[in-house]
């Protein structure tokens, strides 16, 4: 990487170097984006139906909880003897 030419470029470089990937935060951002996308198609005039749909969305009926798995085939190997 070269020397940043602008202050904005320098700030972006500094920010990206300091950031780490938080997969749970990323998942929440994706779910929130998807919820806003779904809601953009909804025009609900009946208040009972509106509250029912909001409750269903708040309970996460359109997306599953995050799934974390370990690979059972994973085997830690010892370093080779030299």
PDB file with SEQRES, HELIX, SHEET and CRYST1 records, atoms N, CA, C and O in Angstrom:
SEQRES   1 A   82  UNK UNK UNK UNK UNK UNK UNK UNK UNK UNK UNK UNK UNK          
SEQRES   2 A   82  UNK UNK UNK UNK UNK UNK UNK UNK UNK UNK UNK UNK UNK          
SEQRES   3 A   82  UNK UNK UNK UNK UNK UNK UNK UNK UNK UNK UNK UNK UNK          
SEQRES   4 A   82  UNK UNK UNK UNK UNK UNK UNK UNK UNK UNK UNK UNK UNK          
SEQRES   5 A   82  UNK UNK UNK UNK UNK UNK UNK UNK UNK UNK UNK UNK UNK          
SEQRES   6 A   82  UNK UNK UNK UNK UNK UNK UNK UNK UNK UNK UNK UNK UNK          
SEQRES   7 A   82  UNK UNK UNK UNK                                              
HELIX    1 AA1 UNK A    7  UNK A   18  1                                  12    
HELIX    2 AA2 UNK A   23  UNK A   39  1                                  17    
HELIX    3 AA3 UNK A   47  UNK A   58  1                                  12    
CRYST1    1.000    1.000    1.000  90.00  90.00  90.00 P 1           1          
ATOM      1  N   UNK A   1       0.830  -1.176   0.000  1.00  0.00           N  
ATOM      2  CA  UNK A   1       0.000   0.000   0.000  1.00  0.00           C  
ATOM      3  C   UNK A   1       0.872   1.236   0.000  1.00  0.00           C  
ATOM      4  O   UNK A   1       1.886   1.298   0.696  1.00  0.00           O  
ATOM      5  N   UNK A   2       0.470   2.214  -0.783  1.00  0.00           N  
ATOM      6  CA  UNK A   2       1.224   3.445  -0.834  1.00  0.00           C  
ATOM      7  C   UNK A   2       0.796   4.405   0.256  1.00  0.00           C  
ATOM      8  O   UNK A   2      -0.029   4.074   1.108  1.00  0.00           O  
ATOM      9  N   UNK A   3       1.356   5.570   0.220  1.00  0.00           N  
ATOM     10  CA  UNK A   3       1.024   6.611   1.184  1.00  0.00           C  
ATOM     11  C   UNK A   3      -0.331   7.194   0.807  1.00  0.00           C  
ATOM     12  O   UNK A   3      -0.547   7.534  -0.356  1.00  0.00           O  
ATOM     13  N   UNK A   4      -1.268   7.321   1.786  1.00  0.00           N  
ATOM     14  CA  UNK A   4      -2.580   7.901   1.479  1.00  0.00           C  
ATOM     15  C   UNK A   4      -2.433   9.328   0.979  1.00  0.00           C  
ATOM     16  O   UNK A   4      -1.670  10.115   1.538  1.00  0.00           O  
ATOM     17  N   UNK A   5      -3.179   9.661  -0.092  1.00  0.00           N  
ATOM     18  CA  UNK A   5      -3.078  10.987  -0.682  1.00  0.00           C  
ATOM     19  C   UNK A   5      -4.027  11.988  -0.037  1.00  0.00           C  
ATOM     20  O   UNK A   5      -3.743  13.186  -0.027  1.00  0.00           O  
ATOM     21  N   UNK A   6      -5.133  11.525   0.494  1.00  0.00           N  
ATOM     22  CA  UNK A   6      -6.096  12.434   1.108  1.00  0.00           C  
ATOM     23  C   UNK A   6      -6.348  12.021   2.547  1.00  0.00           C  
ATOM     24  O   UNK A   6      -6.044  10.900   2.956  1.00  0.00           O  
ATOM     25  N   UNK A   7      -6.917  12.964   3.314  1.00  0.00           N  
ATOM     26  CA  UNK A   7      -7.237  12.669   4.717  1.00  0.00           C  
ATOM     27  C   UNK A   7      -8.287  11.566   4.798  1.00  0.00           C  
ATOM     28  O   UNK A   7      -8.223  10.710   5.680  1.00  0.00           O  
ATOM     29  N   UNK A   8      -9.263  11.584   3.870  1.00  0.00           N  
ATOM     30  CA  UNK A   8     -10.311  10.560   3.854  1.00  0.00           C  
ATOM     31  C   UNK A   8      -9.701   9.185   3.585  1.00  0.00           C  
ATOM     32  O   UNK A   8     -10.059   8.207   4.241  1.00  0.00           O  
ATOM     33  N   UNK A   9      -8.795   9.109   2.636  1.00  0.00           N  
ATOM     34  CA  UNK A   9      -8.130   7.853   2.321  1.00  0.00           C  
ATOM     35  C   UNK A   9      -7.311   7.375   3.516  1.00  0.00           C  
ATOM     36  O   UNK A   9      -7.282   6.180   3.811  1.00  0.00           O  
ATOM     37  N   UNK A  10      -6.649   8.296   4.200  1.00  0.00           N  
ATOM     38  CA  UNK A  10      -5.859   7.948   5.378  1.00  0.00           C  
ATOM     39  C   UNK A  10      -6.765   7.411   6.477  1.00  0.00           C  
ATOM     40  O   UNK A  10      -6.432   6.414   7.118  1.00  0.00           O  
ATOM     41  N   UNK A  11      -7.926   8.069   6.707  1.00  0.00           N  
ATOM     42  CA  UNK A  11      -8.865   7.622   7.733  1.00  0.00           C  
ATOM     43  C   UNK A  11      -9.395   6.242   7.392  1.00  0.00           C  
ATOM     44  O   UNK A  11      -9.482   5.384   8.271  1.00  0.00           O  
ATOM     45  N   UNK A  12      -9.754   6.005   6.121  1.00  0.00           N  
ATOM     46  CA  UNK A  12     -10.259   4.703   5.692  1.00  0.00           C  
ATOM     47  C   UNK A  12      -9.212   3.623   5.923  1.00  0.00           C  
ATOM     48  O   UNK A  12      -9.540   2.539   6.406  1.00  0.00           O  
ATOM     49  N   UNK A  13      -7.971   3.900   5.589  1.00  0.00           N  
ATOM     50  CA  UNK A  13      -6.890   2.939   5.788  1.00  0.00           C  
ATOM     51  C   UNK A  13      -6.727   2.620   7.262  1.00  0.00           C  
ATOM     52  O   UNK A  13      -6.588   1.454   7.631  1.00  0.00           O  
ATOM     53  N   UNK A  14      -6.742   3.638   8.108  1.00  0.00           N  
ATOM     54  CA  UNK A  14      -6.585   3.437   9.544  1.00  0.00           C  
ATOM     55  C   UNK A  14      -7.756   2.639  10.098  1.00  0.00           C  
ATOM     56  O   UNK A  14      -7.555   1.710  10.881  1.00  0.00           O  
ATOM     57  N   UNK A  15      -8.987   2.992   9.697  1.00  0.00           N  
ATOM     58  CA  UNK A  15     -10.166   2.277  10.183  1.00  0.00           C  
ATOM     59  C   UNK A  15     -10.141   0.819   9.768  1.00  0.00           C  
ATOM     60  O   UNK A  15     -10.414  -0.060  10.586  1.00  0.00           O  
ATOM     61  N   UNK A  16      -9.818   0.543   8.504  1.00  0.00           N  
ATOM     62  CA  UNK A  16      -9.862  -0.831   8.029  1.00  0.00           C  
ATOM     63  C   UNK A  16      -8.776  -1.679   8.679  1.00  0.00           C  
ATOM     64  O   UNK A  16      -8.959  -2.884   8.854  1.00  0.00           O  
ATOM     65  N   UNK A  17      -7.661  -1.076   9.036  1.00  0.00           N  
ATOM     66  CA  UNK A  17      -6.597  -1.838   9.683  1.00  0.00           C  
ATOM     67  C   UNK A  17      -6.962  -2.189  11.123  1.00  0.00           C  
ATOM     68  O   UNK A  17      -6.504  -3.206  11.644  1.00  0.00           O  
ATOM     69  N   UNK A  18      -7.787  -1.355  11.776  1.00  0.00           N  
ATOM     70  CA  UNK A  18      -8.135  -1.570  13.171  1.00  0.00           C  
ATOM     71  C   UNK A  18      -9.358  -2.456  13.333  1.00  0.00           C  
ATOM     72  O   UNK A  18      -9.572  -2.985  14.423  1.00  0.00           O  
ATOM     73  N   UNK A  19     -10.167  -2.643  12.305  1.00  0.00           N  
ATOM     74  CA  UNK A  19     -11.401  -3.393  12.411  1.00  0.00           C  
ATOM     75  C   UNK A  19     -11.137  -4.895  12.358  1.00  0.00           C  
ATOM     76  O   UNK A  19     -10.242  -5.372  11.660  1.00  0.00           O  
ATOM     77  N   UNK A  20     -11.947  -5.614  13.118  1.00  0.00           N  
ATOM     78  CA  UNK A  20     -11.948  -7.066  13.040  1.00  0.00           C  
ATOM     79  C   UNK A  20     -13.360  -7.498  12.685  1.00  0.00           C  
ATOM     80  O   UNK A  20     -14.310  -6.742  12.891  1.00  0.00           O  
ATOM     81  N   UNK A  21     -13.506  -8.679  12.164  1.00  0.00           N  
ATOM     82  CA  UNK A  21     -14.806  -9.177  11.751  1.00  0.00           C  
ATOM     83  C   UNK A  21     -15.528  -9.784  12.942  1.00  0.00           C  
ATOM     84  O   UNK A  21     -15.051 -10.745  13.547  1.00  0.00           O  
ATOM     85  N   UNK A  22     -16.668  -9.221  13.271  1.00  0.00           N  
ATOM     86  CA  UNK A  22     -17.533  -9.753  14.314  1.00  0.00           C  
ATOM     87  C   UNK A  22     -18.704 -10.417  13.594  1.00  0.00           C  
ATOM     88  O   UNK A  22     -19.621  -9.732  13.140  1.00  0.00           O  
ATOM     89  N   UNK A  23     -18.678 -11.741  13.487  1.00  0.00           N  
ATOM     90  CA  UNK A  23     -19.675 -12.442  12.687  1.00  0.00           C  
ATOM     91  C   UNK A  23     -21.082 -12.305  13.256  1.00  0.00           C  
ATOM     92  O   UNK A  23     -22.054 -12.348  12.501  1.00  0.00           O  
ATOM     93  N   UNK A  24     -21.213 -12.141  14.564  1.00  0.00           N  
ATOM     94  CA  UNK A  24     -22.536 -11.993  15.159  1.00  0.00           C  
ATOM     95  C   UNK A  24     -23.114 -10.616  14.844  1.00  0.00           C  
ATOM     96  O   UNK A  24     -24.313 -10.482  14.598  1.00  0.00           O  
ATOM     97  N   UNK A  25     -22.267  -9.605  14.853  1.00  0.00           N  
ATOM     98  CA  UNK A  25     -22.725  -8.261  14.473  1.00  0.00           C  
ATOM     99  C   UNK A  25     -23.067  -8.227  12.987  1.00  0.00           C  
ATOM    100  O   UNK A  25     -24.046  -7.598  12.585  1.00  0.00           O  
ATOM    101  N   UNK A  26     -22.260  -8.903  12.174  1.00  0.00           N  
ATOM    102  CA  UNK A  26     -22.533  -8.984  10.744  1.00  0.00           C  
ATOM    103  C   UNK A  26     -23.874  -9.666  10.500  1.00  0.00           C  
ATOM    104  O   UNK A  26     -24.651  -9.210   9.661  1.00  0.00           O  
ATOM    105  N   UNK A  27     -24.157 -10.741  11.214  1.00  0.00           N  
ATOM    106  CA  UNK A  27     -25.429 -11.448  11.083  1.00  0.00           C  
ATOM    107  C   UNK A  27     -26.587 -10.522  11.443  1.00  0.00           C  
ATOM    108  O   UNK A  27     -27.598 -10.489  10.741  1.00  0.00           O  
ATOM    109  N   UNK A  28     -26.444  -9.773  12.533  1.00  0.00           N  
ATOM    110  CA  UNK A  28     -27.494  -8.847  12.953  1.00  0.00           C  
ATOM    111  C   UNK A  28     -27.720  -7.765  11.903  1.00  0.00           C  
ATOM    112  O   UNK A  28     -28.861  -7.375  11.651  1.00  0.00           O  
ATOM    113  N   UNK A  29     -26.651  -7.280  11.292  1.00  0.00           N  
ATOM    114  CA  UNK A  29     -26.780  -6.265  10.253  1.00  0.00           C  
ATOM    115  C   UNK A  29     -27.508  -6.826   9.035  1.00  0.00           C  
ATOM    116  O   UNK A  29     -28.355  -6.149   8.454  1.00  0.00           O  
ATOM    117  N   UNK A  30     -27.183  -8.053   8.648  1.00  0.00           N  
ATOM    118  CA  UNK A  30     -27.841  -8.691   7.505  1.00  0.00           C  
ATOM    119  C   UNK A  30     -29.325  -8.896   7.798  1.00  0.00           C  
ATOM    120  O   UNK A  30     -30.168  -8.620   6.945  1.00  0.00           O  
ATOM    121  N   UNK A  31     -29.648  -9.376   8.993  1.00  0.00           N  
ATOM    122  CA  UNK A  31     -31.049  -9.585   9.380  1.00  0.00           C  
ATOM    123  C   UNK A  31     -31.803  -8.255   9.381  1.00  0.00           C  
ATOM    124  O   UNK A  31     -32.926  -8.185   8.883  1.00  0.00           O  
ATOM    125  N   UNK A  32     -31.200  -7.200   9.934  1.00  0.00           N  
ATOM    126  CA  UNK A  32     -31.854  -5.893   9.949  1.00  0.00           C  
ATOM    127  C   UNK A  32     -32.066  -5.343   8.531  1.00  0.00           C  
ATOM    128  O   UNK A  32     -33.108  -4.758   8.236  1.00  0.00           O  
ATOM    129  N   UNK A  33     -31.072  -5.535   7.664  1.00  0.00           N  
ATOM    130  CA  UNK A  33     -31.227  -5.113   6.270  1.00  0.00           C  
ATOM    131  C   UNK A  33     -32.354  -5.885   5.596  1.00  0.00           C  
ATOM    132  O   UNK A  33     -33.154  -5.305   4.861  1.00  0.00           O  
ATOM    133  N   UNK A  34     -32.419  -7.181   5.841  1.00  0.00           N  
ATOM    134  CA  UNK A  34     -33.463  -8.018   5.246  1.00  0.00           C  
ATOM    135  C   UNK A  34     -34.833  -7.606   5.777  1.00  0.00           C  
ATOM    136  O   UNK A  34     -35.803  -7.552   5.021  1.00  0.00           O  
ATOM    137  N   UNK A  35     -34.912  -7.318   7.069  1.00  0.00           N  
ATOM    138  CA  UNK A  35     -36.186  -6.879   7.646  1.00  0.00           C  
ATOM    139  C   UNK A  35     -36.656  -5.582   6.997  1.00  0.00           C  
ATOM    140  O   UNK A  35     -37.829  -5.455   6.647  1.00  0.00           O  
ATOM    141  N   UNK A  36     -35.747  -4.613   6.832  1.00  0.00           N  
ATOM    142  CA  UNK A  36     -36.124  -3.356   6.175  1.00  0.00           C  
ATOM    143  C   UNK A  36     -36.577  -3.611   4.735  1.00  0.00           C  
ATOM    144  O   UNK A  36     -37.511  -2.968   4.257  1.00  0.00           O  
ATOM    145  N   UNK A  37     -35.925  -4.537   4.051  1.00  0.00           N  
ATOM    146  CA  UNK A  37     -36.300  -4.902   2.685  1.00  0.00           C  
ATOM    147  C   UNK A  37     -37.722  -5.474   2.666  1.00  0.00           C  
ATOM    148  O   UNK A  37     -38.545  -5.061   1.849  1.00  0.00           O  
ATOM    149  N   UNK A  38     -38.010  -6.420   3.559  1.00  0.00           N  
ATOM    150  CA  UNK A  38     -39.340  -7.027   3.636  1.00  0.00           C  
ATOM    151  C   UNK A  38     -40.386  -5.961   3.971  1.00  0.00           C  
ATOM    152  O   UNK A  38     -41.448  -5.914   3.350  1.00  0.00           O  
ATOM    153  N   UNK A  39     -40.089  -5.118   4.940  1.00  0.00           N  
ATOM    154  CA  UNK A  39     -41.047  -4.086   5.359  1.00  0.00           C  
ATOM    155  C   UNK A  39     -41.322  -3.067   4.252  1.00  0.00           C  
ATOM    156  O   UNK A  39     -42.374  -2.427   4.244  1.00  0.00           O  
ATOM    157  N   UNK A  40     -40.384  -2.915   3.323  1.00  0.00           N  
ATOM    158  CA  UNK A  40     -40.596  -1.952   2.246  1.00  0.00           C  
ATOM    159  C   UNK A  40     -41.741  -2.381   1.320  1.00  0.00           C  
ATOM    160  O   UNK A  40     -42.287  -1.552   0.592  1.00  0.00           O  
ATOM    161  N   UNK A  41     -42.109  -3.673   1.343  1.00  0.00           N  
ATOM    162  CA  UNK A  41     -43.206  -4.172   0.517  1.00  0.00           C  
ATOM    163  C   UNK A  41     -44.539  -4.176   1.265  1.00  0.00           C  
ATOM    164  O   UNK A  41     -45.584  -4.419   0.661  1.00  0.00           O  
ATOM    165  N   UNK A  42     -44.512  -3.912   2.561  1.00  0.00           N  
ATOM    166  CA  UNK A  42     -45.711  -4.027   3.379  1.00  0.00           C  
ATOM    167  C   UNK A  42     -46.405  -2.683   3.547  1.00  0.00           C  
ATOM    168  O   UNK A  42     -45.785  -1.685   3.913  1.00  0.00           O  
ATOM    169  N   UNK A  43     -47.692  -2.680   3.274  1.00  0.00           N  
ATOM    170  CA  UNK A  43     -48.547  -1.543   3.591  1.00  0.00           C  
ATOM    171  C   UNK A  43     -49.762  -2.130   4.296  1.00  0.00           C  
ATOM    172  O   UNK A  43     -50.699  -2.595   3.648  1.00  0.00           O  
ATOM    173  N   UNK A  44     -49.742  -2.107   5.613  1.00  0.00           N  
ATOM    174  CA  UNK A  44     -50.795  -2.737   6.404  1.00  0.00           C  
ATOM    175  C   UNK A  44     -51.599  -1.636   7.078  1.00  0.00           C  
ATOM    176  O   UNK A  44     -51.062  -0.850   7.859  1.00  0.00           O  
ATOM    177  N   UNK A  45     -52.871  -1.589   6.773  1.00  0.00           N  
ATOM    178  CA  UNK A  45     -53.729  -0.533   7.315  1.00  0.00           C  
ATOM    179  C   UNK A  45     -54.474  -0.974   8.566  1.00  0.00           C  
ATOM    180  O   UNK A  45     -54.797  -0.147   9.418  1.00  0.00           O  
ATOM    181  N   UNK A  46     -54.747  -2.249   8.682  1.00  0.00           N  
ATOM    182  CA  UNK A  46     -55.455  -2.761   9.856  1.00  0.00           C  
ATOM    183  C   UNK A  46     -54.471  -2.849  11.022  1.00  0.00           C  
ATOM    184  O   UNK A  46     -53.449  -3.528  10.915  1.00  0.00           O  
ATOM    185  N   UNK A  47     -54.762  -2.178  12.122  1.00  0.00           N  
ATOM    186  CA  UNK A  47     -53.818  -2.117  13.241  1.00  0.00           C  
ATOM    187  C   UNK A  47     -53.579  -3.487  13.871  1.00  0.00           C  
ATOM    188  O   UNK A  47     -52.467  -3.770  14.318  1.00  0.00           O  
ATOM    189  N   UNK A  48     -54.606  -4.344  13.916  1.00  0.00           N  
ATOM    190  CA  UNK A  48     -54.418  -5.686  14.492  1.00  0.00           C  
ATOM    191  C   UNK A  48     -53.463  -6.507  13.631  1.00  0.00           C  
ATOM    192  O   UNK A  48     -52.578  -7.187  14.151  1.00  0.00           O  
ATOM    193  N   UNK A  49     -53.641  -6.442  12.338  1.00  0.00           N  
ATOM    194  CA  UNK A  49     -52.758  -7.176  11.422  1.00  0.00           C  
ATOM    195  C   UNK A  49     -51.351  -6.596  11.489  1.00  0.00           C  
ATOM    196  O   UNK A  49     -50.367  -7.335  11.514  1.00  0.00           O  
ATOM    197  N   UNK A  50     -51.262  -5.263  11.519  1.00  0.00           N  
ATOM    198  CA  UNK A  50     -49.957  -4.607  11.608  1.00  0.00           C  
ATOM    199  C   UNK A  50     -49.199  -5.067  12.853  1.00  0.00           C  
ATOM    200  O   UNK A  50     -48.018  -5.406  12.768  1.00  0.00           O  
ATOM    201  N   UNK A  51     -49.864  -5.080  13.999  1.00  0.00           N  
ATOM    202  CA  UNK A  51     -49.211  -5.494  15.248  1.00  0.00           C  
ATOM    203  C   UNK A  51     -48.850  -6.986  15.221  1.00  0.00           C  
ATOM    204  O   UNK A  51     -47.821  -7.389  15.761  1.00  0.00           O  
ATOM    205  N   UNK A  52     -49.692  -7.786  14.598  1.00  0.00           N  
ATOM    206  CA  UNK A  52     -49.386  -9.211  14.466  1.00  0.00           C  
ATOM    207  C   UNK A  52     -48.118  -9.414  13.628  1.00  0.00           C  
ATOM    208  O   UNK A  52     -47.235 -10.186  14.002  1.00  0.00           O  
ATOM    209  N   UNK A  53     -48.039  -8.720  12.505  1.00  0.00           N  
ATOM    210  CA  UNK A  53     -46.872  -8.836  11.618  1.00  0.00           C  
ATOM    211  C   UNK A  53     -45.622  -8.312  12.317  1.00  0.00           C  
ATOM    212  O   UNK A  53     -44.565  -8.938  12.235  1.00  0.00           O  
ATOM    213  N   UNK A  54     -45.722  -7.183  12.999  1.00  0.00           N  
ATOM    214  CA  UNK A  54     -44.575  -6.639  13.723  1.00  0.00           C  
ATOM    215  C   UNK A  54     -44.092  -7.612  14.794  1.00  0.00           C  
ATOM    216  O   UNK A  54     -42.889  -7.798  14.979  1.00  0.00           O  
ATOM    217  N   UNK A  55     -45.039  -8.231  15.497  1.00  0.00           N  
ATOM    218  CA  UNK A  55     -44.669  -9.204  16.523  1.00  0.00           C  
ATOM    219  C   UNK A  55     -43.955 -10.398  15.893  1.00  0.00           C  
ATOM    220  O   UNK A  55     -42.960 -10.884  16.431  1.00  0.00           O  
ATOM    221  N   UNK A  56     -44.459 -10.869  14.757  1.00  0.00           N  
ATOM    222  CA  UNK A  56     -43.821 -11.998  14.065  1.00  0.00           C  
ATOM    223  C   UNK A  56     -42.407 -11.629  13.614  1.00  0.00           C  
ATOM    224  O   UNK A  56     -41.482 -12.432  13.742  1.00  0.00           O  
ATOM    225  N   UNK A  57     -42.242 -10.420  13.090  1.00  0.00           N  
ATOM    226  CA  UNK A  57     -40.909  -9.974  12.669  1.00  0.00           C  
ATOM    227  C   UNK A  57     -39.982  -9.837  13.874  1.00  0.00           C  
ATOM    228  O   UNK A  57     -38.812 -10.213  13.805  1.00  0.00           O  
ATOM    229  N   UNK A  58     -40.503  -9.299  14.977  1.00  0.00           N  
ATOM    230  CA  UNK A  58     -39.687  -9.139  16.186  1.00  0.00           C  
ATOM    231  C   UNK A  58     -39.258 -10.481  16.767  1.00  0.00           C  
ATOM    232  O   UNK A  58     -38.198 -10.585  17.384  1.00  0.00           O  
ATOM    233  N   UNK A  59     -40.084 -11.510  16.566  1.00  0.00           N  
ATOM    234  CA  UNK A  59     -39.750 -12.840  17.062  1.00  0.00           C  
ATOM    235  C   UNK A  59     -38.829 -13.594  16.109  1.00  0.00           C  
ATOM    236  O   UNK A  59     -38.387 -14.700  16.420  1.00  0.00           O  
ATOM    237  N   UNK A  60     -38.538 -13.008  14.957  1.00  0.00           N  
ATOM    238  CA  UNK A  60     -37.580 -13.608  14.031  1.00  0.00           C  
ATOM    239  C   UNK A  60     -38.136 -14.742  13.195  1.00  0.00           C  
ATOM    240  O   UNK A  60     -37.401 -15.672  12.865  1.00  0.00           O  
ATOM    241  N   UNK A  61     -39.408 -14.695  12.842  1.00  0.00           N  
ATOM    242  CA  UNK A  61     -40.005 -15.779  12.064  1.00  0.00           C  
ATOM    243  C   UNK A  61     -39.464 -15.874  10.636  1.00  0.00           C  
ATOM    244  O   UNK A  61     -39.643 -16.907   9.992  1.00  0.00           O  
ATOM    245  N   UNK A  62     -38.827 -14.856  10.136  1.00  0.00           N  
ATOM    246  CA  UNK A  62     -38.301 -14.910   8.767  1.00  0.00           C  
ATOM    247  C   UNK A  62     -36.844 -15.354   8.697  1.00  0.00           C  
ATOM    248  O   UNK A  62     -36.316 -15.530   7.599  1.00  0.00           O  
ATOM    249  N   UNK A  63     -36.183 -15.540   9.829  1.00  0.00           N  
ATOM    250  CA  UNK A  63     -34.777 -15.937   9.828  1.00  0.00           C  
ATOM    251  C   UNK A  63     -34.509 -16.823  11.030  1.00  0.00           C  
ATOM    252  O   UNK A  63     -35.166 -16.714  12.065  1.00  0.00           O  
ATOM    253  N   UNK A  64     -33.557 -17.678  10.876  1.00  0.00           N  
ATOM    254  CA  UNK A  64     -33.191 -18.601  11.947  1.00  0.00           C  
ATOM    255  C   UNK A  64     -32.136 -17.981  12.847  1.00  0.00           C  
ATOM    256  O   UNK A  64     -31.468 -17.013  12.481  1.00  0.00           O  
ATOM    257  N   UNK A  65     -32.003 -18.564  14.038  1.00  0.00           N  
ATOM    258  CA  UNK A  65     -30.921 -18.166  14.930  1.00  0.00           C  
ATOM    259  C   UNK A  65     -29.590 -18.557  14.301  1.00  0.00           C  
ATOM    260  O   UNK A  65     -29.545 -19.460  13.466  1.00  0.00           O  
ATOM    261  N   UNK A  66     -28.503 -17.890  14.691  1.00  0.00           N  
ATOM    262  CA  UNK A  66     -27.193 -18.265  14.143  1.00  0.00           C  
ATOM    263  C   UNK A  66     -26.853 -19.707  14.501  1.00  0.00           C  
ATOM    264  O   UNK A  66     -27.177 -20.183  15.589  1.00  0.00           O  
ATOM    265  N   UNK A  67     -26.211 -20.376  13.590  1.00  0.00           N  
ATOM    266  CA  UNK A  67     -25.817 -21.763  13.792  1.00  0.00           C  
ATOM    267  C   UNK A  67     -24.297 -21.826  13.895  1.00  0.00           C  
ATOM    268  O   UNK A  67     -23.579 -21.382  12.999  1.00  0.00           O  
ATOM    269  N   UNK A  68     -23.832 -22.377  14.987  1.00  0.00           N  
ATOM    270  CA  UNK A  68     -22.391 -22.534  15.188  1.00  0.00           C  
ATOM    271  C   UNK A  68     -22.114 -24.028  15.276  1.00  0.00           C  
ATOM    272  O   UNK A  68     -22.731 -24.737  16.071  1.00  0.00           O  
ATOM    273  N   UNK A  69     -21.191 -24.496  14.463  1.00  0.00           N  
ATOM    274  CA  UNK A  69     -20.860 -25.913  14.447  1.00  0.00           C  
ATOM    275  C   UNK A  69     -19.349 -26.097  14.503  1.00  0.00           C  
ATOM    276  O   UNK A  69     -18.583 -25.235  14.073  1.00  0.00           O  
ATOM    277  N   UNK A  70     -18.952 -27.216  15.031  1.00  0.00           N  
ATOM    278  CA  UNK A  70     -17.564 -27.636  14.983  1.00  0.00           C  
ATOM    279  C   UNK A  70     -17.481 -28.823  14.041  1.00  0.00           C  
ATOM    280  O   UNK A  70     -18.366 -29.679  14.027  1.00  0.00           O  
ATOM    281  N   UNK A  71     -16.449 -28.871  13.280  1.00  0.00           N  
ATOM    282  CA  UNK A  71     -16.266 -29.963  12.343  1.00  0.00           C  
ATOM    283  C   UNK A  71     -15.766 -31.188  13.108  1.00  0.00           C  
ATOM    284  O   UNK A  71     -14.661 -31.158  13.651  1.00  0.00           O  
ATOM    285  N   UNK A  72     -16.563 -32.277  13.164  1.00  0.00           N  
ATOM    286  CA  UNK A  72     -16.133 -33.458  13.918  1.00  0.00           C  
ATOM    287  C   UNK A  72     -14.938 -34.155  13.271  1.00  0.00           C  
ATOM    288  O   UNK A  72     -14.255 -34.942  13.927  1.00  0.00           O  
ATOM    289  N   UNK A  73     -14.682 -33.878  12.003  1.00  0.00           N  
ATOM    290  CA  UNK A  73     -13.550 -34.508  11.321  1.00  0.00           C  
ATOM    291  C   UNK A  73     -12.238 -33.788  11.616  1.00  0.00           C  
ATOM    292  O   UNK A  73     -11.168 -34.261  11.232  1.00  0.00           O  
ATOM    293  N   UNK A  74     -12.319 -32.643  12.300  1.00  0.00           N  
ATOM    294  CA  UNK A  74     -11.118 -31.874  12.606  1.00  0.00           C  
ATOM    295  C   UNK A  74     -10.253 -32.658  13.572  1.00  0.00           C  
ATOM    296  O   UNK A  74     -10.729 -33.146  14.596  1.00  0.00           O  
ATOM    297  N   UNK A  75      -8.987 -32.772  13.237  1.00  0.00           N  
ATOM    298  CA  UNK A  75      -8.052 -33.469  14.104  1.00  0.00           C  
ATOM    299  C   UNK A  75      -6.782 -32.628  14.195  1.00  0.00           C  
ATOM    300  O   UNK A  75      -6.154 -32.310  13.185  1.00  0.00           O  
ATOM    301  N   UNK A  76      -6.427 -32.284  15.406  1.00  0.00           N  
ATOM    302  CA  UNK A  76      -5.227 -31.484  15.595  1.00  0.00           C  
ATOM    303  C   UNK A  76      -4.020 -32.401  15.461  1.00  0.00           C  
ATOM    304  O   UNK A  76      -3.909 -33.415  16.150  1.00  0.00           O  
ATOM    305  N   UNK A  77      -3.131 -32.027  14.571  1.00  0.00           N  
ATOM    306  CA  UNK A  77      -1.925 -32.814  14.342  1.00  0.00           C  
ATOM    307  C   UNK A  77      -0.753 -32.229  15.110  1.00  0.00           C  
ATOM    308  O   UNK A  77      -0.659 -31.019  15.317  1.00  0.00           O  
ATOM    309  N   UNK A  78       0.118 -33.102  15.519  1.00  0.00           N  
ATOM    310  CA  UNK A  78       1.333 -32.642  16.181  1.00  0.00           C  
ATOM    311  C   UNK A  78       2.307 -32.134  15.135  1.00  0.00           C  
ATOM    312  O   UNK A  78       2.300 -32.604  13.997  1.00  0.00           O  
ATOM    313  N   UNK A  79       3.140 -31.182  15.510  1.00  0.00           N  
ATOM    314  CA  UNK A  79       4.131 -30.692  14.535  1.00  0.00           C  
ATOM    315  C   UNK A  79       5.106 -31.814  14.176  1.00  0.00           C  
ATOM    316  O   UNK A  79       5.380 -32.680  15.006  1.00  0.00           O  
ATOM    317  N   UNK A  80       5.623 -31.806  12.966  1.00  0.00           N  
ATOM    318  CA  UNK A  80       6.548 -32.869  12.553  1.00  0.00           C  
ATOM    319  C   UNK A  80       7.832 -32.829  13.375  1.00  0.00           C  
ATOM    320  O   UNK A  80       8.329 -31.759  13.726  1.00  0.00           O  
ATOM    321  N   UNK A  81       8.354 -34.004  13.673  1.00  0.00           N  
ATOM    322  CA  UNK A  81       9.634 -34.095  14.399  1.00  0.00           C  
ATOM    323  C   UNK A  81      10.767 -33.937  13.414  1.00  0.00           C  
ATOM    324  O   UNK A  81      10.801 -34.572  12.360  1.00  0.00           O  
ATOM    325  N   UNK A  82      11.681 -33.084  13.780  1.00  0.00           N  
ATOM    326  CA  UNK A  82      12.831 -32.849  12.892  1.00  0.00           C  
ATOM    327  C   UNK A  82      14.069 -33.433  13.497  1.00  0.00           C  
ATOM    328  O   UNK A  82      15.145 -33.343  12.907  1.00  0.00           O  
TER     329      UNK A  82                                                      
END                                                                             
